[in-house]
């Protein structure tokens, strides 16, 4: 039932994102307009990383399955690479298990701001709240905070850069990177791939 609701929510997100782009209504946070040069520099770094995705694909590309069998299982981190390949769609697998980066502005959740919770695309672990989402104008979903127990950090020196990678603490899925240029109160920007996320809409209050 959870996976079915997530499928419906993805359709709703896609329609909302299309409507926003069509009408030119892009949410912009005034608190994110500072340090624009630094942000653009970080975006260029992300694009460089994206251009190196083919190097990661060499060991990761394979036939892939679907995510219909995934559950919030605390043992998911113990899955083998072959099991993940069979379980996940290929684009999700390449991002979450191989560390690839989706192209900027291609993600479903980049310009989406509905209330709800963002889950791990691999194991459905709750990672980010919509209350912490903001527009960084960099091409990927951005959050200034996360659920501490669900997200872990790891030093990343790939592609000649020094960055901090963020992963799902439950299944070790690659989510993106965190940078020290976000808005208050944390001053951090979690730059996350849409393909690493599933959106769960907030429940509407009972009419009674």
Wavefront OBJ file of the C-alpha trace (Angstrom):
o trace
v 0.000 0.000 0.000
v 2.877 2.375 0.733
v 4.478 1.742 -2.651
v 1.141 2.309 -4.375
v 0.677 5.658 -2.622
v 4.223 6.639 -3.576
v 3.457 5.863 -7.224
v 0.403 8.121 -7.145
v 2.388 10.840 -5.383
v 5.057 10.706 -8.094
v 2.409 11.340 -10.735
v 1.108 14.297 -8.731
v 4.620 15.657 -8.305
v 5.329 15.381 -12.025
v 2.124 17.226 -12.914
v 2.836 19.953 -10.370
v 6.401 20.391 -11.580
v 5.218 20.629 -15.189
v 2.620 23.220 -14.241
v 5.196 25.254 -12.346
v 7.592 25.260 -15.289
v 4.810 26.088 -17.764
v 3.649 29.065 -15.742
v 7.154 30.178 -14.856
v 6.384 29.941 -11.155
v 9.622 28.808 -9.563
v 9.807 29.059 -5.789
v 12.765 31.161 -4.758
v 13.994 31.633 -1.224
v 15.408 35.076 -0.466
v 17.622 33.506 2.162
v 19.421 31.554 -0.557
v 20.496 34.422 -2.772
v 23.672 35.198 -0.860
v 27.071 33.749 -1.748
v 25.799 33.232 -5.294
v 29.312 32.989 -6.725
v 30.214 30.249 -4.256
v 27.018 28.392 -5.066
v 27.695 28.602 -8.802
v 31.187 27.264 -8.205
v 29.777 24.311 -6.296
v 27.298 23.708 -9.098
v 30.130 23.578 -11.628
v 31.847 21.044 -9.386
v 28.667 18.977 -9.371
v 28.521 19.109 -13.161
v 32.118 17.897 -13.336
v 31.097 14.998 -11.132
v 28.159 14.328 -13.449
v 30.503 14.165 -16.448
v 32.471 11.467 -14.653
v 29.399 9.296 -14.150
v 30.405 7.093 -17.060
v 33.434 5.971 -15.056
v 31.133 4.754 -12.289
v 28.802 3.068 -14.764
v 31.513 0.695 -15.955
v 31.160 -1.454 -12.854
v 27.523 -0.735 -12.126
v 25.480 -0.947 -15.333
v 23.509 -4.132 -15.571
v 20.004 -5.390 -16.039
v 17.745 -3.929 -13.398
v 14.407 -4.783 -11.921
v 11.814 -2.734 -10.110
v 11.330 -1.430 -6.593
v 8.065 -3.223 -5.844
v 9.706 -5.497 -3.260
v 11.502 -2.861 -1.215
v 10.507 -2.390 2.405
v 11.849 -0.437 5.343
v 14.046 -3.301 6.499
v 16.910 -2.509 8.889
v 18.954 -5.258 7.206
v 18.802 -3.675 3.771
v 22.358 -2.420 4.128
v 23.440 -6.059 3.913
v 22.085 -6.560 0.393
v 24.644 -7.512 -2.231
v 25.325 -5.395 -5.292
v 23.625 -8.007 -7.461
v 20.504 -7.869 -5.294
v 20.324 -4.081 -5.611
v 20.689 -4.359 -9.398
v 17.743 -6.724 -9.527
v 15.625 -4.644 -7.159
v 16.026 -1.062 -8.410
v 15.317 0.725 -11.703
v 18.611 1.313 -13.509
v 18.646 5.113 -13.114
v 17.954 4.836 -9.379
v 20.574 2.114 -9.030
v 23.279 4.147 -10.774
v 22.695 7.118 -8.468
v 22.113 5.379 -5.149
v 24.468 2.407 -5.401
v 27.154 3.750 -7.777
v 27.354 7.365 -6.639
v 26.295 8.961 -9.918
v 24.724 12.427 -10.146
v 21.572 13.110 -12.134
v 21.730 16.039 -14.624
v 20.810 19.425 -13.097
v 17.132 20.420 -13.302
v 16.195 16.933 -14.482
v 14.906 15.709 -11.131
v 11.262 15.336 -10.190
v 11.635 17.181 -6.883
v 13.911 20.090 -7.829
v 11.154 22.710 -7.974
v 8.572 20.873 -5.903
v 7.516 22.202 -2.493
v 4.411 20.313 -1.340
v 4.193 19.385 2.364
v 5.353 15.904 3.211
v 8.348 13.696 3.883
v 11.111 12.581 1.530
v 12.030 8.905 1.836
v 15.006 6.892 0.646
v 14.263 5.501 -2.826
v 15.917 2.220 -1.859
v 14.488 1.380 1.567
v 11.751 3.965 2.323
v 13.606 5.364 5.334
v 12.382 8.897 6.178
v 15.251 11.305 5.402
v 14.079 14.901 4.941
v 11.041 16.996 5.819
v 9.492 19.425 3.351
v 9.788 22.031 6.128
v 13.564 21.998 5.576
v 13.411 22.230 1.770
v 14.413 25.425 -0.029
v 15.332 26.568 -3.528
v 19.075 26.841 -4.008
v 18.680 27.566 -7.747
v 21.403 25.015 -8.417
v 19.423 22.302 -10.172
v 18.946 19.727 -7.430
v 16.609 19.417 -4.426
v 18.090 21.253 -1.437
v 17.445 20.935 2.293
v 18.955 22.862 5.195
v 18.429 20.001 7.647
v 17.864 16.247 7.754
v 16.687 13.564 10.129
v 19.951 13.009 11.985
v 19.388 9.342 12.750
v 18.579 8.559 9.108
v 21.425 10.326 7.284
v 25.164 9.802 7.703
v 28.194 11.621 6.305
v 31.343 10.372 4.626
v 34.448 12.164 3.356
v 34.536 12.146 -0.457
v 37.747 12.948 -2.357
v 36.591 11.643 -5.740
v 37.250 13.533 -8.991
v 39.933 15.672 -7.366
v 37.492 17.399 -5.001
v 37.127 17.419 -1.226
v 33.447 17.053 -0.366
v 31.167 15.504 2.223
v 28.945 12.759 0.880
v 25.589 12.014 2.515
v 24.136 8.517 2.585
v 21.069 6.774 3.944
v 22.031 5.456 7.376
v 19.755 2.456 6.908
v 20.895 1.070 3.538
v 23.986 3.137 2.588
v 22.321 4.609 -0.494
v 24.211 7.560 -1.996
v 21.976 10.623 -1.666
v 24.205 13.545 -2.639
v 26.520 15.945 -0.798
v 26.263 18.549 1.949
v 27.858 22.002 1.623
v 28.419 24.782 4.206
v 26.583 27.468 2.228
v 22.960 26.987 3.232
v 20.491 29.319 4.916
v 19.866 29.654 8.671
v 19.470 28.063 11.100
v 21.984 25.349 10.093
v 23.994 27.137 7.412
v 24.119 23.842 5.505
v 22.822 22.794 2.093
v 22.050 19.155 1.469
v 22.237 18.840 -2.320
v 20.278 15.655 -3.034
v 19.464 13.674 -6.170
v 15.746 13.373 -6.888
v 16.339 9.784 -8.003
v 17.498 8.970 -4.474
v 14.174 10.116 -3.013
v 10.517 9.129 -2.832
v 7.957 11.711 -1.728
v 5.256 10.870 0.796
v 2.577 13.600 0.971
v 1.500 14.898 4.352
v -1.747 13.421 5.600
v -4.728 15.723 5.345
v -6.458 16.414 8.678
v -9.791 14.706 9.230
v -12.775 16.822 8.254
v -14.366 16.041 11.593
l 1 2 3 4 5 6 7 8 9 10 11 12 13 14 15 16 17 18 19 20 21 22 23 24 25 26 27 28 29 30 31 32 33 34 35 36 37 38 39 40 41 42 43 44 45 46 47 48 49 50 51 52 53 54 55 56 57 58 59 60 61 62 63 64 65 66 67 68 69 70 71 72 73 74 75 76 77 78 79 80 81 82 83 84 85 86 87 88 89 90 91 92 93 94 95 96 97 98 99 100 101 102 103 104 105 106 107 108 109 110 111 112 113 114 115 116 117 118 119 120 121 122 123 124 125 126 127 128 129 130 131 132 133 134 135 136 137 138 139 140 141 142 143 144 145 146 147 148 149 150 151 152 153 154 155 156 157 158 159 160 161 162 163 164 165 166 167 168 169 170 171 172 173 174 175 176 177 178 179 180 181 182 183 184 185 186 187 188 189 190 191 192 193 194 195 196 197 198 199 200 201 202 203 204 205 206 207 208
